[in-house]
């Protein structure tokens, strides 16, 4: 059983991570936000492909 949130929630989280990546104080934190955005993108694709 999957517990993925609504696609709009995932999309919002992905957008938030992209903004945080831009605002990050250093490259390591920026990379973390980039990876989280990619994870949310994967979740969104998985949800859409169902």
C-alpha positions in Angstrom: 0.0 0.0 0.0 1.4 3.4 -1.0 1.0 6.5 1.0 2.1 9.1 -1.6 0.5 12.5 -1.1 -1.6 14.3 -3.7 0.4 15.3 -6.9 0.0 19.0 -6.1 1.6 18.5 -2.7 4.6 16.7 -4.2 4.9 19.4 -6.9 4.9 22.1 -4.2 7.6 20.3 -2.2 9.7 20.0 -5.4 9.3 23.7 -6.1 10.2 24.6 -2.5 13.4 22.5 -2.7 14.4 24.3 -5.9 14.0 27.7 -4.2 16.0 26.5 -1.2 18.7 25.2 -3.5 19.1 28.7 -4.9 19.1 30.3 -1.4 21.5 27.8 0.1 24.5 29.2 2.0 26.9 26.7 0.5 27.3 24.1 -2.2 26.8 21.1 0.1 23.4 22.3 1.3 22.5 23.3 -2.3 23.2 19.8 -3.4 21.1 18.3 -0.7 18.1 20.4 -1.8 18.7 19.5 -5.4 18.7 15.8 -4.5 15.5 16.2 -2.5 13.9 17.9 -5.5 14.9 15.0 -7.7 13.4 12.6 -5.1 10.1 14.5 -5.2 10.2 14.4 -9.0 10.6 10.6 -8.9 7.6 10.3 -6.6 5.5 12.6 -8.8 6.4 10.5 -11.9 5.6 7.3 -10.0 2.3 8.7 -8.9 1.3 9.8 -12.4 2.3 6.5 -14.0 0.0 4.5 -11.9 
